């Protein structure tokens, strides 16, 4: 801990020095735009001029400027100095805080004109968000603060107090009315997925009419005055809605394409013409022929039939920007462009889907001229050189670490984008292979200086169903190995930039090219590992030193291994190759002698033509999982096999894939090493205690006759010796080395020449596998049981399992444990439902890949196969027979009918996960009873559809599907297929920022707000310098800072930070991401604390909607959110709505007795506020029994509940005489409407004030009661 503290403090000091240099600059735009300079905040000396250009591009008024440079006035001679785009600002002495930079226009050339046209298209389709977007919300917060905190000023003037109270009552009345018509429970309709708006309360006109109809009888009793005021308020709201601007962005340009008169003829090219454009303005459909000149743009005299490049006689409109030319010649464009640049649409509105396929020449041109990630003009990027130069950058100081992390993040992100486009082009057949004469499964591609290989196993495997599994899993493990070696970060040991892309059943691995790898052994050679599966092994001493350093960090042991040796056939083949002049493929350094290596044998070390040492094929950096293999060997008869299967449910895999290798995850090896180290420390402590006890006994016997003074002296000496022994013990504990495992155990070759060492290595590998099964997996289930972790969907479940070192093949084991616990009501139902959905979606991915790769005609048009797969899983079984009869002639996808598909899914789930489905399965629609094997109430097909889309890369229409039909999904519902991408980008872009973030969250959990704020603010600043805050860690920082502000009393600051976190989660991970849902929930709490309950309730409803959409109705957090929403409604007087929320919370809660007791208590308080004291007494009795059963009679909660029972009993007896029994919900509506009437009625002020103060006292009492319980 001391070393980490020093590291954090050292980084903190350097960060403080850097924070002092963060400044702002002023940019003076060209005089024709605006005379006022534009301020750019939070500029760092580490930023390049290119980053300033990106900031300028986000300003609406300057968004279209592309051809310019920036200048700064020199401090020496007052001349303007040109800033280089690729130089850091800190290199210029004149660039300091408050400096003025001027934007100077440049001459165009062909490349700059194309870039300008492309930028104009982008701005036209996606205009930048104005900086004043949040000003309106900030003003709302200020108004809310003025309303919320008027009592801070201790005014004695009665008129001011009356005015303040009237504002509060008016605000309460507005909130109360806006919450009318909200439906409970929240229904996760797919059609409403993109219809959320955080600025609207969510009460629709239809709901308001319905509510007003239901309470018609009550309104008659309240008098005409309340009705008139409500009608007036409804009219005002309708008027406000009519005045709201349209959220649809205006379209300025219908099309902008390159003219058929390109390229310019010789004379015009000499005159400065670069190219010609044809622009059609939306609205008036006028076609303008525009010339792109070196000085700018102008309208020429050309028509569709005649070429005339001269400027137009009446409206040439010479300008540097294309947008200025069109604004001058077209009033319609000028109007639309003005509306577009001033748009005030919230972030969520950008998510609206437009299903129409419109006529767009720009889109067609981009598709036809697509470069698939390659630069359109100029030299191809050398991805490997850029990547390796980034890795070789120094990291001696925090500044150097930031520079290295920023450049690395940029390069890897751009490489992943280019690799993704190239992989999609390869799968779609747009790029030819390098070896077209070889088998299709062995095709490799080189495009854009990226090496692509398709992960279809070319070896003949007996099991056709799992023949490609080896290639699929090997690609993932290779990526894991690359990330592990990148994290180890050994200087001189180089990895490749790697990206894995899944698209339409094909997995493509994209890697940067090793220099000289395509030129044969003369340019690059093997110096480490084996290329022939262990027959020969190379072990360069230089490479071995680097691998030893990496192995110490990755828990890889060094061992001496005897190669298998070459067979006679191999020797004969080599002689034939030597006869024709072909060198052997294993290189000069590979041989059959004993080799000492610190890696898997299959890993390869290659020295490129650039002299660097590269490590690749990092498929196995951990040992095999002994659990996977031990239950498949040694079992002879079926009875013994059945007995083992019953004892170890979920661990007997029946897959017959010879190429599949089950490995332990790197995370598990790390956790296992820590566990063994802790065990060793504990054993050392116990040994020291035992030795110390024996020594104390001897000392007591020797010093029995010593006087008291000497006893005191000996006591002091004893304490000093204990302290010294404790320090020595700590030093001994720190010296315990980490566990190193041999990744070559359980292979066909001998993993070590030392047989004793080999037995020790095998024992350690088996012990690690036992640690996974006996400690890690049960601990994971226990954490889910007690609510410590709660994965909200398949993605978060996968992430949590991997972080714990659990392989996904043990989903069946988790499901088996969950099923056993569920039978005794020991765990929530949602875990089994979630795990089964995840298993089916993973199996469906392999089934679809097998179907698409087995038939070229299906791959040519994969839509029907995809639709049939989705309908087979999600459709009803009642009508499938008829569908099969009509499609009997369709033999291409006959294996995807519902009956055959579910039979294959069952077999695959059993083979891959050793589990039999209990919720999903064939014939599920006929067995809907309580005792049915497949209860329909637990099959959430919306959750299944979402997870299938995530795994398969599908995009479907957002509408309510009729799953009771046999074909709920049609081909028109699939709007597209996108690649699923995994990159070698590190999970945390900067290690120092990760440490600060973890430290800040730790201090926040301990209540140290000041230090937590400092750490989190520094982490946010570092992340902004590395990746521009466009990272999930930045969202976590903002969310944690919001919590800090909330506990510190700065509610407005908390809301601003939480809104930023919500926007980041939405933009980076999607609107349905599980952390997006939690961000909505936290924002709702902050808004409610800021007296903005009308804005808080839609956000908490959105959180409930998303969580149920992701995981189903049994997710534990949903019940808690309903309770929080009920408390919000109860605080503003919506008693009936609060009761509905509390009832829904009780219905959703399964085993949490404390939550149930708190909910029942709040229901009792709500009923008492509505006058239903008998109902309140009944609810409070249930609370009393729950607390008494759980905590005993003397617990303070039981005593407090008894007091509430006595109070409710007294009130019920008082109101029993002559009082008609009413339903609690009806009474709640009546009392709430009466409260509104009292707030508005000016007559009878004394009675109104008295009843209102009484109601507030009860409300405060209910809040305090909720906190106590």
N, C-alpha and C positions, 0 to 999 in steps of 0.2 A: 504493500500500500504506500510505503514511503517513496519508492521510486516513481510510482504512478502520480503521486501528489506533486513531486518535483517536476515531472514532465508537464503536468497540467499547469502548474504555476509558471514554468518557463515559457510555455506556449501562451499563457495569459499575458505575461509581460511583453512578449513580442507583439501580441495582438493589440495591446494597448498602444504601443508605439505606432502600429500601422493605423489604428483607428484615428489617431491624432492627425494623420495626413489625409484622411478622406475629406474631399472637398466638393464644391460645385463649380460648374463653369457656365458661362453665358455664350450662346451661339447666336450670331447675328445672321439671319437669313437674307437672301437677296431682297433688294429694296422694293421689288414689285409685289412681294407677299405681305410683309408686315414690317413696321419700323421698330417694333419692340423686340429686344433679344429674348431668346428662350432659354430658360434655366434648366440645366441637367444636374440632378442631385445625386449624391452618393457615388461620386466618381473616385476611383482609387488610382494611385500612381502605377499600380500593376496592370491597369486596363490599357489596352491598345487603342489606337485611333479607330481601328475597325469596330471595336465595341461601341465607341461613340456614334459611329455611323448607324449601328443597329438601334441605338436609343433614338436617334433622329428619325429613323424610319418608322418609329412607333408614334410619332407626333402627327396628328391628322393633317395639319396644314403643310407639313414637309414630307409627307409619306411618299410622294411620287418622285422626289429628287433622287437620282441615282448617279448622275455624271457630274461630280464636283470634287473638290478637295478642301481641306480645312487649313487655315492659316492662323498663326499667332504672332503678335508683335514682339519682336526681339527686344531684350532688355539692354542691349549694347548700343544699337544704332537706330532704334525705332523703325526698323524695316519689318515687313511682314514675312515670316518664315513659314514655308510649306511643311506640314506635318505628314510624315510617312505613315501609311495606313497600318503597317505591320510593326511599328515601333511603340514601345510602352510610353505612356505619358510622362512617367518619372524620368525619362531620358532627356526631356526638354526642361531647361531651367526656367523658361518663361511661363510654363504651365503650372499654375498654383491656384489656390482658392480664390474664386471670384474673377478669374481671368476671362477675357473676352476673345472668343474665336469667331472668325468670320468664314462664312460658307461662300466659296468662289466657284462659279460654274466653269466646267471644262468643255473642250470640244468633243463631239461624239466621234466614235469610229464604229465599224460594223458590229463588233462585239458589245460595245456599250449601248448601241441602239437596240439590239435584241434583248439585252438585260432590262432596258427601260420599258420596252413593250411588255415583257413578262411581268415586271413589277406593276405596271399599270393594270394588267389583267388581275393580278392578285388583289390589289387594292380595290378594284371594282367589285370583286366577288366577296372579299373579306376585309372590309374597312377596319382600320385600327380603332381601338377603344379610346375615346377621349379621356384625358386625365381628370376631367371634372365629373366623371361618372359617379364618384362616391360623395360629391358635395351635397347632393340632395339628401342622401341618407345621413350624412353628418349633421345637416341642419335639423333633420328629424330627431336625431339623438339629442341635440342641444335643446330642442323644444321639450323633448321628453324629460331631460334633466331638469329643466326649469319647472316642469310640472311635478317631477318626483321629489325635488328637494326645495320646496318653497319655505319649509318650516325651519331651515337652517338660520335664516335671518330672523332674529327674535324681535319681531314687530309687535307693538302693542296696539296699533291702530286697528279698530274693529272693522273698518271698511276694507282694509287690505286683507285681513284674515278671511273675511267673507268672500272677497274676490278669489282668493286662493282656493278656498273650499269649493266654490262654484266651478273652478277649473278642474279640480280633482273629480268632482261629481260628474261633470260633463265628459271627462275622459273615461271614467268608469262606465258611464252609460254607453259611450261609443264602443268600447271594448265588448261590453255585454251584448250589444246588438249584433256586432260583427261575428260573434261566435254562434249566433243562432243558425240553425239548419245544418250544423256539422254532423255528419253521420258517424256513428260508432256501432260496430267496429270498422276499421279501415279495410276496404276490399282491395286486394292487389290486382286491379285490372290492368292488363297489358296496354289497353288503348289509352290509359291515362299516364303512361310512363313519362312522356315528354311534356305533360301539361302542367307541371309544377311551376308555381311562381311564388317566391318568398315574399313578394311585396303585397300580395293579395291575401286576405284572410281565409279565403277558400269557401265562403258562403255564397252559393250560387242563387240566382233568382228563383229557380224552380224549387230549391229547398226552402227558401224563405216563404214562398207562396204555400208550400205544403205545411210548414210549421204554423203559419198564420191560420191555416184552415183547421189544423188540429186544435189549436187553442182559441177557437172562435167563441166558445161559450165563456171562457175565462175573460176574454176581452170585453164582453158585454158587461161584466160585473165591475170593470175598472173605470167606466165612464168614458165620455166622448173625448175628453181632453187628451188622455193618453193615446187614444187611437189617432187623433189628429196629429199629434207630435210624431208618432211612429210613421204615419204616412208621409209627413213632411221630410223625415230623415231618409226614408226609402227613396223619395223623389230626389233628394240631394245626392244620394249615392248613385242613383241612376244617371244623374246629370254629370257627376264626376267621371263615371265610367265612359260616358259619351265623349268627354273631353280628353280622355287618355289618348296619347298618340298610338298609331298603329305600329305593332311590333315587327311588321314585315319590312325588310330593307328595300329601298327603291332600287330599281335596275336602271343603270345609266347607259350602258352600251349593250346592244344586242349581240354584236360580233365585231371582232377586230382580227383580220387575217392579212397575210401577205399577198400583195396584188400579183396578178398574172403577168404584169409588166416587168417583174424582177427577172434577172438583175438589171441594174441601170445600164443603158448603152454606154459606149466608150466616152463620147463627149460629155454626157451628164455625170459620169463617174469622175471625170476630170474636173467638172464644175463643183463637185462636193456632194452629189447625191449618193446616199448609202443604200437605201431600199425604199420601196413604195408599199403603202398600206391601204386597205379598204376598211372603213369603219362605218358600221350601221348603228345609228343612235336609236335607243329604245324610245318608243312613244310616237315619233314622227316617221320612223323607217326611212330616214334620209341616208343615202350612201355618199360618204365623203372619200375622195381620193387624196391621200396625204403623202407628202414627200418627207422622208427622214433625211435631213441634211446635217452636215458636220456642225452647223450652228444651231440646229434645232429642227422644228417641224413647221410645215405650212401646207395649206390646201392648194393643190394644183388643178389644172384645167382638164385632166383626163376624164374620160367616160368609159363605159363598158365596151365601147366599140372603137374609141379613138384615144391614142396616147399623146398627151400634150403635157410635158413636165413643167411648163412655165407656171409661176404663181397665179392663183385665181385673180380675176380682175377686181371683183368687189369684196371678196372675203378671203384673202390669202392668210391673214392672221398669223404672221411669223411669231413664234414663241419657242422658248427653250424646252418647255414641257408639253407633252401631247395633251394633257388635261386642259391646259390653258388654251390651246388651239380649239379644241372642241367646245369649251365654255364660251368662246367668242363667237363661233359660227352657229351654234345651236342653242337657242334659249331653253329648249326642253332639257338638254343635257346639263345646262347650267343650273336649272331648278333641281333636277334629280341629284346632281352632285352635291349641291348645298345641303339637301336633306340627308344625304348619306354621310357626309362628314360630321354632321351634328346629331347623329343618332344617339338615343339614350336608352338603348335596350339593355336589360340586365343580362348577366352571363348565361342564366338558364335558358333564355329565349333562343340562344344560338343552337340549342339542341333539337329544335323542331325539325322533324323529318319532312322532306318533300318527295313523295313517291312518284311524281310525274317525270317522265323522261322527255325533256324538251329538246328542241332543235338548237344545237350549239356548235358552231363551226370551230370555235376555239378548242372545245373539248376534243372534237374529231381530229383537229390538227395536232394537238399534243399527243394523242394516242398513236397516230400514224408516224409521227416524227419522234417517238419515244426513244430515249437513249438508255433506258434501263439502268439508271444510276451512274452512267458515264458522263463526264464533262462533254458538252456539245462541241466545244472547240478547244484546241490547245493540246498539250502533252498529257498523257495519262498519268494519274497520280500513282506514285510508288508507295502503296499503303504500308508495305513492310518497313521501308526506310523511315517513313514518318513515325510509325509505331515504335520502332526500336530506338530512334533518336529521342523520343519522349521518355522511354524507360531509362535511358542513359543520362537523363538530366540529373543534376545534383539535388540532394535533399538535406543539406547540412543545416539549413535554417528554415524557419517557418515560411518565410517569403519564398524560398526555393521550393518547398513542398507545395505551396499554393500554386505556383507557376506550373510545376510538373503535373499536379492533379488536374488543373484546368485544361492544359493542352491534351492530356491523356483522355479526359472526358470528352473533349471535342473530337479527337481523332477516332476513338472507338465508336462514338455515336454516329459520326459520318460514315464510318466503315460499315456499321450495322445497317444503315439505311441503304447504302449502295449494294451491300450483299443481299439484302432482302429483295430489292428490285431485280437483281440479277438472278436470284433463285426462282422467283416467280416467272421470269422470262424463260428460264431453262425448262421448268415444268410445263409451260404452255407451248414449248417447241420453237421459241424464237431464236435460240442460240444453238448452233450445232456443236457436237462433242469433238474432242481432240482425237478420239479413237473410234470413229464410226464403224470400223470393221469388226470390233470386238462385240461381245455380248452386251445387251442393253444394260444389264445390272452392273457392268464394270465401266460404264461411260464416265469420263471425267471432262471437265470444262475449265477453260481459262478465259475469263472475260473481265475487262477493267482491272487487270493486274490482280485478280482474285482467283484463287483455285477452288473450284466447286467439285464436290463428289456426292453422288447420290447414294443414300444409305439403303440399298437393296443388296442383300447378301448374295454374292455370286457363287458361293459354294453350294454344292448339292446337299440338302438336308432332308432327312427322311420325313419329318413331320411338316407337311405342307402348310398346316394352319399357323405354325409359328416360325416359318422359315425366315422371315424378315425381322424377327424380334431381336436377334443378335445385333443387327445393324442399327436398329432403332435405339436399343439400350447403350450400345457402344458409343454412339454419337453423344448422348447425354452425359455419359461418364467421362468421355474425353473433354467435354466442356467443363465438367466439374474439376477435372485434373488441372486444366489450364487456369481456372480461377484460383485453385489452391496454390499453384506455383506462383501466380501473380501476387497473391497475398503474402507468400513467403518472401518475395522480392529479393532474390539473391543477385547481386551484381555480377555481371558476366554470363549469367544463365538466361537465355532468351526464350520466350514463348511466342506463339503466333496469335495475331488477332483472329478471333474465332467467333462465328455466328452459326447457329443451328436454326433452320427455317423449315417448318411443317406446312405443306400446302397441297391440298387435294390428295392426301394419302401418301405423299412422297416427302421424305426427310432429306434435306439438302444441307451439307456441311460446307460452309464457306470459310476459307482460311487465307491469310496473306501469304504471298509466295516467298519461299526461301530463295535467296539469290543463288542461281546456278543449279537449282534442283531439277530443272527441265533440260539441262545440258549434259546430263550424265555424271559419272563418278569423277570425271576430270575436273569438274567445277566444284562439286560438293561430295562429301564422303561421310560414311557412317563411322562414328568414333565411340559410340556407346550403345549397348543393348543389342537386340537381335531383330533381323528382318525375316528369319525363316523359322519362327516359332521355337526357338531355343536350340536349334541344331548347331549354330555357331553364335558366339557372343563376343562383342567388342567391349573393351573397358579402358578408355583413355585415362591416364592419370590426371591430366588437367581437368577433364570433364568430371572425373570422379570426385575431386575436391569440391567442386560446385554442387554436385549431387549430395554429398555428405552434409553440406551446410543446409541445403533445402530439406534433406531427410530429417535433420534434427528438429526442424520446425513442423514438419508434417508427419512425424512419428513413423518414419520409414527406417528399418534396420539395415545395416550393412552386412552382407553375407557373401560367402564364396560359393559359386555354383558351377557344377560340371555340366557343360553343354551336352545335348543328346548325341551329337555327332551326325555326320552325313551318312546316308544310306548308300548302297551300291548304285541305285538308280540315280541319286543326286550326283555322285561322282561321275557316272557315265555321261549325264547331261552336261556337266561342267566341261568335260573333255571335248564334247562336241562343240560347245560354245567357244572354247579356246581355239579349236581348229579353224573356226571361221572368224576369229579375231574379236570375239565378244568377251568382255571382262565379267567376272562373277558379280552378282548383284549384292553380295554381302560386304563388299568393300575390302580394303587391305588390312584393316585392324581387327576384323572379326575372325575368330579361330575356334578350335575345338578344345583348347586348354582351359583349365580352371580359371574363372574370371570372378573378380571381386567387384560387386556392383551394389548400389544403394537405390534400387528401383525395381520395378517389375521387369522381367526379361523382355517383354514385348515393347516396353518403352524404348524410344530411339533418341540418340543424341547425334545430331548431324552438324558438321562444320560447313557453313555456307561459303560461297565464293567471296563474301565480304569479311571472312575471318571470324565471324561470330559463331558461338556455340548455341544451337537450337535444340530444345527438347520437345518432342511431340509424341503422339500416340499414347497419351497419358490415361488410358482406359482403366488401368488397374494401379491405383496408388494405395489401395487398402486390401486386406486379405479377403478371401472368399468367406461367405456366410455359412458356417458349419451347420446351422439349424436347417437351412434349405436342403442340405444333402444327407444329413444323418437319418432322416425319416424315409429316405428313398432307397437306402442301402441296408442290407442285412435282414430284410423282411421277406420271408419265403412263402408263407401261406396267407390266404385271404383273411382267416380269422385273426391272426396276429396283426395284420395290417388294419383291420377294422377296430381292433382294440386300441392300437396306437392312435388312430384317427379320432377315436372318442376321447382319449386322454389329452391329446394336443390338438384341439380343434382350431383350425386356421393355420396349421403348420405343415400339413402333409400335401405338398404340391404334386400334381399329376401331369404336369406339362412334359412333353417329350421333345424338347428343342435342344439338340446336341450343342448348338452354338451358344446357348444362353449361359451366362456366368452370373451367379448371385453374389454380390459383393456387399461388404459393410460400407456404410456411408462415412465420409471423412468427418462429419460432425460427431458421429458416434465414437470414432476412434479418439477424438479429442476429449470427449466427455469421459470415456473409459480411462484415459490416461489421468485425468484429474481425479477420478474416483479411486484409482489405484494409489495415486500419490496421497490422497487423504487417508486411505486405509493404512498406508505405511506410516504417516505422521501419527495416526491414532495409536498404532502398535508401538511406536517409539515412546509416545507419551505414557502409555500404560507400563511399558518396561521401566521407564524412568521413575514412575510413581512406585512401582514395586521395589525397585532398588532403593529409592529414597525411604520407603517404609522400613525396610530391613536396617538401613543405616540409622534411622531414628531410634529403633528399638535398642540397638547396641549403645547409642549415646545415652539413652535413658538409664540403661543398666550401669554404665560407667559413672554417671553423674548423679547417682541417687543420694550421696552424702554431701553434696555441695550446698553452701548456704545460699540465701535468697539473692544477695548482691551478685554473686557469680552467675546465678540463674538468669538475672536480668541481662548481664553481659553476654551470656551464651545465647539468650533469645535474640539480641540484636545481631550477633554474629550469624545466627541461624537464618534470620531474615535476609541478611546480605548474601549469604551463600545461596539461599533460594532464588534471589533475584539474578545472581550470576548464573546459576544453573538454568534458570528460565531463559536467559538471553542465549546461553550456549545451546539450549534445546531449540530455540527459534532458528539459530544459525544452522543447526543440524537439519531441521525441517526444510529450510530453504535449499539445501544441497541435494534433496531427493530428486533424482533425474526423472524426466518424463518417460513414459512407456514407449518403446519402439517395437513395431510389429513387422513381421516379414510378409510382404505381399505375395510371395511366390509359393506359399504353402498350399497343399492340396492340389497341386498341378501335376501334369504328367512327368515333368522332370523333377529331379531332387532339388529341394529348395535350399539345401546347404550341404556342404561336404562333411561337416561335423554332425554326426548322427545325434549326439546328445543335445546339441544346439537345435537341431531340427525338431526333436521331441518337445523341447521347451517352447519353440516358436509355435508349433501346432497346439500345444496346451494353451498358450496365450491367446491364439486366435479363437479357439473354442470358448475360452473364458469370456472373451469380448462378445461372442455371439450369445452366450448365456446371460451376460449382463444386459443385453438388449431385451431378451425375452422375459427375464425374471425381475428386472428392476425398471428399465426405461418404459416399456409398454404398460405395465401395471401402474406406474406412476403417472403416465399420461392420462389413463382412464380415471385415476383417482382425482387428478386435477380437474378433469371435466365434471366429475361428480360433485365436487365441492365448489365449483364455479370459479376456480382460479383462472382457467382458460375457457374460452367459448368460441371455437371457430364458427364463423357465420356463413361460410359457403365452402365449396370444394377448393377454391383457390387458397383461402386462409387455412383450411385443414391441411392441404399439401405443404404450405409454408411452415406451419407449426410442426408437422411430423418430421419434415426435413431438418428443421432447426434442432429437434430432439434426437436426430440420428436414426429415425425410423423409416425404413423403406416402405414404399407404397404397396409392395406385395403383401404386407401385413395388414392391409385393410380388412381382409377376412378375419384375421385374429381380433382386431378391434371390434368388428361387428359381432363376433361370437361372444366376446366379453360383455359388450353392450346388451346383447339379447339376454344373457343370463342375469345381468343386473336388472334389466327392465322387467323380468318375470317376477322379481321380488320388490318392485317399485323402488329400486336403488339408484336409478339414473334417469335423466330426461329422455323422452322419446325421440328427441330430434337427432341425437347422435347416430342411432341406427338408421334413421331415414337419410341422414346426410351421407353416411358411409356407403349405403346401397346405391344412392344416386351417383356417387363418385365412381364406384366399381363399374356400374353399367355404362357410364359415359366413357370410361377408359376402354372398356371392351368394345363399345360401339366404334371408337376411333380405329381400332385394329381391324374390325370387321369391314368397315368402309374402305380402308386402305387395301385390304385383300381383294375386295370386289373391284375396285378401280384399277389395281395393278394386274389383275388376272385377265382383263379383257380390254383391248384397245378401243373397241367401239363404245364401251361404257365410258372410258376415260375421255373420249372425244366429246361426249355429251353427258357429263356426270349428273346433271340436274335431276332426271327421273330417279336415278339410284339414291341420291341424297333424300329426295322427297319420300321415297318408299321406305327408307330406313327410319326417318322421323315418324312417319305414319305407323310403321310397325311397332314402334316403342310407345308412342303417345296416343295412338288411335284406340278406339273401342273395339273389342273383340266381337261384338254382336254382328257387325256387317262385313267382317273380313272375308267370310266364305264367298259371299257374292262377288266381292271385288276380285278374289282369286279366279273365279270362273270367267269373269270378263277379261282378265289379263292372262289367260292360260297360255296364249301364244307367245307371250313375252318371256323368252327363255334367258334373256341377259341378266335379269334381276330376280329370277325365280327364288333364289336363296334368301331374298329379303322380305318375303311375305311374313305375316305376323307369326304364324305357327313355326315355320322354319327358323325365323329370326330369333324368337325367344328360346327355342331349343338350343340354338348355337350360343346365345348369350349365357344360358345356364351352364353349358359345358365349358365355355371360356372362363366364366367366373369361378367355376369349380377348379379348373386347371390352374388359373393364374393366382387365385386368392384362397383356394380351399374353403369355399363358403357356398351355401345353398341359399338363394334369395328367399326371403320370407315376406317381404312387403310387395315387391314387384314380381310379376310373372305372368305366364299365359293363363287365360280363363279368369282373369281378375275381375271382370265386369259381372260374371255370373255369381261370384262368391262375395257378396257384399254384407253378409250377416256378421254378427259379433264373433261367432266361432269360426269364421272362414279362415282359410290359410293365407289368403291375400286380402286383407281388409282395405277396401277402396278409400276409406277416410284418410288413410295415411299416405296415399299416393298423390303427391303434389306434382302434377304434370307441368305446371309453370316453372317450378324449380328445375325439373329435369330438362325442359326445353332450354332454359338459360345455360345450364351446365353443358349440354350437348353443343350449343352454339360456341361456347368458350373453347371446348376441346377440339371441335372440328373446324373452327374458324369461320362459322357461318354468321350471316346477318339476316335476320328475318323481320318481317313487317311487324310493327308495334300495334297489334289489334287483339281483340278477345277471340281466342280460338275455341271452336266447339269440339272439345275433346271427347264428347260422347259419340261423335261420328267416327267412322272407320278411317276416314281420310280428312283429318282436321287441317292439314297443311297442303297447300298446292304449290306448284312451281312458281307462281307469281308472288307467293309470300316470301320467297328467298330473294332478298335484294342484293346479295353479293357474297363472295367468299374471300376472306382475307387471310394472309399468312400468319401463323403463330410463331413468334420469334423469341429465341433465347440468345443472349449475348454474353460475352466475357466481361462486360462492364461490372466493376465491383459494386457490392450492395451499398457501400458507403463511399462517396467520392473522395473524402478526405478523412484520414484516420484521426487527426487532431479534432476535427469537427465532431466526429463520432464520440470521442472521449468527453468533450465538453457537453454534448447533448446528454449522454448518459449521466454525467455528473450533475447537470442541471435538473434532470428529472428525479435523481436520487435526493437532492436537496429539497425539491418540491414535495416529495413524499414525506420528508421529515419536517416540513413546515418552515424551512429556512427560505423565505420568499426573496430576501435581498440577494443572497448568494445564488439562488436558483435563477433569478432574473439576469444576473451578470453572466453566468455560464451560458444560458440559453441565447442571450443577445449576442454573445461572442460567436457561438456556434452558427447562428443565423447569418452573421456577417461573413464568416468564412465560407459558408455554403453559397452565399450570394457571389463571392469572388470566384468560386470554382465553377459553378454551374448556373449562375444567374438565378438562383432560388427555384429553378424548375426541377425540383427533386422531391421525392417523398419525405426525405429527412427535413427539408425546409417546411413542409406541411406539419410535421410532428413538432418542430420548433415553434411554429405559430400557434398550434393548439396548446402546447405546454405554456407558452407565454400568456395565452388567453386565460388559462387557469390561474397563473400567477397574478394577473391583473384583477381577476374576479375575487380572489381571496384577499387582495390588497385593498379592495373597495373601489377600484377604477373599472366600473362596469362598461363604460363607453370604450375604453381601451380593450377590454376583453372581447367585446362584440366585434371591434375592428380586426383584431388578430384572428378570431374564430372565423370571420367571414373570409379572410385571406386563406386560412387553412382549408375551408370548404371549397373555395375556388380552385386551389391547387389540387386537392384530391379529385375534383370533378374533371379538371383538364388533363391531369396526368394519368389517372386510373379509370375514369369513367363515372357516369352518374349513378351506376348500380354497384359501385365498389363498397365493400363493407365498412371501411373507414369513412367513406362519404356519408353513410347513414349515421355513424356515431358523431360526425361533425355537425350534421343537422340537429341531432339531439342536444349536443352541448350548446350550440347556438340558440336553441329554443330556451334552454335554462337561463342563459345570459340575458336574452331579450325579456323574459318574464321578470327577472330581477330588476330590469330597467323599466318596469311598468309598461311593457309593450307586449302584453299577452296576446293581442290580436295578431301580431306577427310571429309570436312564439309557437302558437298552436299549429299553424301550417307546417312549420319545420319539424315539430315532433311527430306530426302525422306522416310527414314524408319519411322520417326515420323508421317508423313502424312499417310503412309501405315497403321500403327497400329491404328491410330485414326479413319480412315475410316473403318478399319476392325472391330473396337469395336463399333462404333456408327453410321456409315453411312456417306454419302457425305455432309449432311447439318450441320455437327458440326461446330460451329463458328470458332474454333481455326484453322481449316484446311485452311481457306482463309488467315488468318494471316501468317501461315507457308509458303504458296505459295508466299506471298509477300516478306517474308524474304529470301526465296530461290531465288526469282527474283533479289533482291538487291545483293545477293552474286554473282550471275552470271553477273550482270551488272558491279560489281566492278572489275571483271577480264576480261572484254571485250566480254563476251558471250551475245551480245545484243539480238540476235534472241531468245535465250533460256530465257533471262530475260523477253522479251515481252510475250512469251508464259506463263510464270509463273504469270505475272501481269494480263493477261487476265483470267487465271484460278482463280486467287484471286478475281477478280471482279465477276466472275460467281458464286463463292461460297459465297461471302459476300451477306447478305440479307438486313440488315437495318442500318449498320454502315456507316453513311455518311462521317465521318472523314476518316475512313479507305478507303472508295471508292475514296475520293478526293486525299489522299496521293498516292494511287495506280495509279490513272490517271495522277497525276503529274509526277511520276517516269516513266510512259510510255511515257509521252511527252519528258522527258529528254532523255530517251533511243532512241526515234525516232530522236531527234535532233543530238545525237551522231552518228547515222547512216545516217544522211543527209536528213531524211524525215521531213523537217520543216513544211510542210503543215499538215501532220499527227500530229506532235507535237502541232501545233497551235489548231487543232481540239480537242485534248485531254485536252489542257490547258483551252480552253473555257468551257469545262464541269466542270473542277475544279473551275473556276471562278464563274460559276453559282451556284454550290453546296455551296461554301463558302458564297457567297452573300446571298443566300436564308436562310442559317443557322445563319449567324452572322451579316449581314448588310454590308453597303458600307464602313464603317470606320474601319472595323477590319483589323489588320496588315496582316492577311493571304490573305484577298481579295486584298489588295494593292500589296503584293508580287506577287500574281498570275497575276495581271494586268501587272506588269513589265515583267514577263516571256512571257506574250502574246505579248507585244510590241517587245521583243527580237526575238521571233520566227517569228513574222510578217516581221520584217526587214530582217531576214535571208531568209525567203521564197521569198521575193521580189527580193533579190539579186540573188538567184539561179534559178529564174523562166525563165530567158532568155536563150533560147537554151538548156534547161534542160528537159530531158524526165522524165515523172512521173513514179515512180517505187513504188512497194509495200514496205511497211515498213519492213516486215520480210525479203524480198529479199535484201533490202538495208542494213539491219543489217548484214546479212551473208557476203555481199560484203565488207562492211567496216571493219568487224572483220577480214576477211582473209587478207585484205589490211594492217591492223595493224600488223598482224603477219609477213607479208612480209617485212614491214618496220623495224620490230625489228631484222630480220635476215640479211637484206641486208646491206652490209658494204659501198657500193657506194652511193653517194648522201647523205653524212652524215648530211649536213646542213638542207636539206629539211626534212630528217627523224626526226632529233632532233626537228625541229620546229613543225612539225605536232604532234609529240608525246607529247611535252609540252603543246600544245593547247588541245590535247585530255585529258591530265591529269587535266588541269584547268577546263575543262567542267565537268569532272567526280567529281572533288572536289566540284564544284558548285552544281551539282546534289545532292551530299550527304548533303551539307548544306541546300539545299532547302527542302530535305526530313525531316531534323530535325526541320526546322522551322514550317513545316506544320504538 
